């Protein structure tokens, strides 16, 4: 993050604008909206600025900028056409530790203006760090269409009842849940419609019916998908943003994890081959313990919770402990990795069935039903099979699957590090030894792999 977003309270603060053209005029408008006390230094002013001077809304110094002019100001903006002037303003302000913005010259700025969405008291700033202001404005335009016009009314309603709600509930967790219900339900709809009195009555009723008692904990088993954050379901995103605690493993991408609520606690329980941060039994106990503390716990798993994710074991413990839970499916690695690699798992001319198996080594061997796997006209998808890849290929050839059968190994599918290694059963292990792909990886075996070069849309 190149710039830290901050919101400054400028009410009655002395702010300086250098320049009197159209750009300076726009900056003055912004400062007026923020109730600042504004001075303008310029030799000429636009008609709008002249009217503001006449109305005593801004002060005007009819001269060139000089060194030392920034000293008495809280914030400075330079919108001059002259590079020398802009440079002098920037140097002078920064020497005096005063925040300065030079329009369209980020190298001279100590702060930059975002594209602003104003739903006062809700304000949203969008910034590209000064490198793509047009893109920031386009994003603002898109967000403007998504946000209710009367969003500020809802914030004002919350402000009116903030202390009352604080007095009603004895802890912050209950208050947060109350406000989440308020902002996502019929009370918000009434406020968006401009029905302020009805919204107030509904909020008062909702509050009177809300008891001051410890929140009930709940566990959500959420599928985080194969890695690309855009493949996360809408429901998974909503629950992630309401979680008190996120319990996650190494298969969850950082981009997906960063979509969780900012102040949610994070607990890593990752597993990597024989190295376990926590044993499965301990993870089960942890989920139960956190829920009993009244927490909303998200057990975030890569792919889908019920596809080699041991989600079934975790909810068995929750059932035994009488703890509420919910399962949110995710796109499993097989589907995501195959789709991003241009490999259909089934195809009328290649495979009429698909088998999902785990190739996890136990006692240094891979124990699978090789006769069942070594059949024609089907696709085999193997999770966690990288370490046992040589055994897998040898066993399948021994049981009659052609040595020339196409095979793909997909590294970190759907992410920026997505990589596909194509070979055949006979040569894949040697090729992998040379290329050394990084886990997590997925193995796809079958005639459908031959379609990769033709259908590989992602590359």
Residue pairs with C-beta under 8 A, 6 or more apart in sequence:
2 129
3 111
3 112
3 127
3 129
5 114
5 125
5 127
6 111
7 123
7 125
8 34
8 75
8 99
10 31
10 34
10 35
10 36
10 74
10 75
11 34
11 35
11 36
12 35
12 36
12 37
13 36
13 37
13 74
13 75
14 36
14 37
14 39
14 72
14 73
14 74
15 31
15 36
15 37
15 38
15 39
15 73
15 74
15 75
15 76
15 77
16 38
16 39
16 40
16 41
16 69
16 70
16 73
16 75
16 76
16 77
17 24
17 27
17 28
17 31
17 38
17 39
17 40
17 41
17 76
17 77
17 78
17 79
18 24
18 40
18 41
18 42
18 65
18 69
18 76
18 77
18 78
18 79
18 80
18 85
18 86
18 89
19 40
19 41
19 42
19 78
19 79
19 80
19 81
20 40
20 42
20 43
20 44
20 45
20 46
20 49
21 42
21 44
21 46
21 79
21 81
22 46
23 79
23 103
24 40
24 42
24 46
24 49
24 77
24 79
25 46
25 48
25 49
27 77
27 79
27 103
27 113
28 38
28 40
28 49
28 52
28 58
30 113
30 116
31 38
31 77
32 38
32 52
32 57
32 58
33 118
36 75
37 59
38 57
38 58
38 59
39 58
39 59
39 60
39 61
39 73
40 49
40 53
40 58
40 59
40 60
40 61
41 61
41 63
41 64
41 65
41 69
42 60
42 61
42 62
42 80
43 62
43 63
43 64
45 53
45 60
49 58
49 60
52 58
53 59
53 60
64 85
65 78
65 80
65 85
65 88
65 89
67 88
67 92
68 92
69 89
69 92
70 76
70 89
70 92
70 93
70 96
70 98
70 100
71 96
71 98
73 93
73 98
74 98
74 99
75 98
75 99
75 100
76 89
76 93
76 98
76 99
76 100
76 101
77 100
77 101
77 102
77 103
78 85
78 86
78 89
78 90
78 100
78 101
78 102
78 103
78 108
79 103
80 86
80 89
83 105
86 102
86 105
86 108
87 108
89 100
89 102
90 100
90 102
90 105
90 108
90 109
90 110
93 99
93 100
93 110
94 100
94 110
99 110
99 111
100 108
100 109
100 110
100 111
101 109
101 110
101 111
101 112
101 113
102 108
102 109
104 133
106 112
106 129
106 130
106 131
109 130
112 127
112 129
112 130
114 125
114 126
114 127
114 136
115 125
115 126
115 127
115 133
115 136
115 137
115 139
115 140
116 123
116 124
116 125
116 126
116 140
117 123
117 124
117 125
117 126
117 140
117 143
117 144
117 147
119 147
119 148
119 149
119 151
119 152
119 155
120 152
121 152
121 155
121 156
121 159
122 151
122 152
122 155
124 143
124 147
126 136
126 139
126 140
126 143
127 136
128 135
128 136
148 154
148 192
149 192
150 191
150 192
150 193
150 194
151 192
153 191
153 192
153 194
153 196
153 199
154 183
154 188
154 191
154 192
154 199
157 187
157 191
157 196
157 199
157 200
157 203
158 179
158 182
158 183
160 200
161 203
161 204
161 207
164 207
165 175
165 178
165 179
165 207
166 175
168 207
168 210
168 212
169 175
169 178
169 210
169 212
170 212
171 214
173 215
173 244
173 294
174 210
174 212
174 213
174 214
174 215
177 215
178 206
178 207
178 210
180 242
181 206
182 188
182 203
182 206
186 202
187 199
187 202
187 203
187 206
190 198
190 199
190 202
191 199
214 294
215 294
215 296
216 294
216 324
217 290
217 291
217 292
217 293
217 294
217 295
217 296
217 297
217 323
217 324
218 291
218 296
218 297
218 323
218 324
218 325
218 326
219 287
219 290
219 291
219 297
219 298
219 299
219 314
219 315
219 318
219 323
219 324
219 325
219 326
220 239
220 243
220 296
220 297
220 298
220 299
220 325
220 326
220 327
220 328
221 299
221 301
221 305
221 311
221 314
221 315
221 325
221 326
221 327
221 328
222 236
222 239
222 240
222 298
222 299
222 300
222 301
222 305
222 328
222 330
223 233
223 236
223 301
223 303
223 304
223 305
223 309
223 328
223 329
223 330
223 331
223 332
224 232
224 236
224 248
224 251
224 252
224 253
224 256
224 257
224 300
224 301
224 302
224 303
224 330
225 231
225 232
225 233
225 236
225 256
225 302
225 303
225 330
225 331
225 336
225 414
226 302
226 303
226 331
226 332
226 333
226 335
226 336
226 337
226 340
226 413
226 414
226 415
227 253
227 255
227 256
227 302
227 336
227 412
227 413
227 414
227 415
228 253
228 255
228 336
228 340
228 414
228 415
229 253
229 255
229 256
229 258
229 259
231 331
231 336
231 414
232 240
232 256
232 259
232 330
233 328
233 329
233 330
233 331
235 328
236 328
236 330
237 259
239 298
239 326
239 328
240 246
240 259
240 260
240 261
240 298
240 300
241 259
241 260
241 261
242 261
242 296
243 260
243 261
243 264
243 296
243 297
243 298
244 264
244 265
244 295
244 296
244 297
245 264
245 265
245 266
245 267
245 290
245 295
245 296
245 297
245 298
246 257
246 260
246 264
246 265
246 266
246 267
246 297
246 298
246 300
247 267
247 269
247 283
247 286
247 287
247 290
247 297
247 298
247 299
247 300
248 257
248 266
248 267
248 268
248 269
248 270
248 299
248 300
248 301
249 268
249 269
249 270
249 271
249 300
249 301
249 302
250 268
250 270
250 271
250 272
250 302
250 440
251 270
251 301
251 302
251 303
251 440
252 300
252 301
252 302
253 302
253 415
255 415
256 300
257 266
257 300
260 266
260 298
260 300
264 298
267 286
268 277
269 277
269 278
269 282
269 283
269 286
270 277
271 277
272 439
273 387
278 286
280 310
280 313
283 299
283 314
284 313
284 314
284 316
284 317
285 317
287 297
287 299
287 314
287 317
287 318
287 323
288 317
288 318
288 321
288 323
290 297
291 297
291 318
291 321
291 323
291 324
292 321
292 323
299 305
299 311
299 314
301 309
301 311
301 330
302 309
302 333
302 440
303 309
303 330
303 331
303 332
303 333
303 336
304 329
304 330
304 331
304 332
305 311
305 314
305 327
305 328
305 329
305 330
306 312
306 327
306 329
307 332
307 333
307 334
307 356
307 383
308 356
308 358
308 383
308 384
311 327
315 325
315 327
318 324
318 325
319 325
332 356
333 383
333 413
333 440
333 442
334 345
334 354
334 356
334 381
334 383
334 442
334 444
335 345
336 413
336 414
337 410
337 413
337 414
337 442
337 444
338 344
338 345
338 381
338 410
338 444
340 410
340 413
340 414
340 418
340 458
341 408
341 410
341 413
341 418
341 420
341 444
341 452
341 456
341 458
342 451
342 452
342 453
342 454
342 455
342 456
342 457
342 458
343 408
343 444
343 448
343 449
343 451
343 452
343 455
344 350
344 448
344 451
344 455
345 351
345 354
345 379
345 381
345 444
345 448
346 352
346 353
346 354
346 379
346 448
347 447
347 448
347 451
350 377
350 379
350 446
350 447
350 448
350 450
350 451
351 377
351 378
351 379
351 446
351 447
351 448
352 377
352 378
353 377
353 378
353 379
354 378
354 379
354 380
354 381
355 372
355 373
355 378
355 379
355 380
355 381
356 381
356 383
357 368
357 373
357 380
357 381
357 382
357 383
358 382
358 383
358 384
358 385
359 366
359 368
359 382
359 383
359 384
359 385
359 386
359 387
359 388
359 389
359 392
359 443
360 366
360 383
360 384
360 385
360 388
361 387
361 388
365 388
365 391
366 385
366 388
366 391
366 392
366 395
368 392
368 395
370 395
370 396
370 398
370 399
371 399
373 380
373 396
373 399
373 401
374 396
374 399
374 400
374 401
377 447
378 446
379 444
379 445
379 446
379 447
379 448
380 443
380 444
380 445
380 446
381 442
381 443
381 444
381 445
382 392
382 442
382 443
382 444
382 445
383 442
384 440
385 392
385 441
385 442
385 443
386 409
386 432
386 437
386 439
386 441
386 443
389 409
389 428
389 429
389 432
389 443
390 429
392 443
393 407
393 425
393 426
393 428
393 429
396 405
396 425
396 445
397 403
397 425
397 426
401 425
401 445
402 425
403 424
403 425
403 426
404 424
404 425
404 426
405 424
405 425
405 445
405 446
405 447
406 422
406 423
406 424
406 445
406 446
406 447
406 448
406 449
406 450
406 452
407 422
407 423
407 424
407 425
407 428
407 443
407 444
407 445
407 449
408 420
408 421
408 422
408 443
408 444
408 445
408 449
408 452
409 420
409 421
409 423
409 428
409 432
409 437
409 441
409 442
409 443
409 444
410 418
410 419
410 420
410 421
410 441
410 442
410 443
410 444
411 417
411 418
411 419
411 420
411 421
411 437
411 438
411 439
411 440
411 441
412 418
412 419
412 438
412 440
412 441
413 442
417 438
418 458
419 437
420 452
420 456
421 428
421 431
421 432
421 435
421 437
422 449
422 452
422 453
423 431
425 445
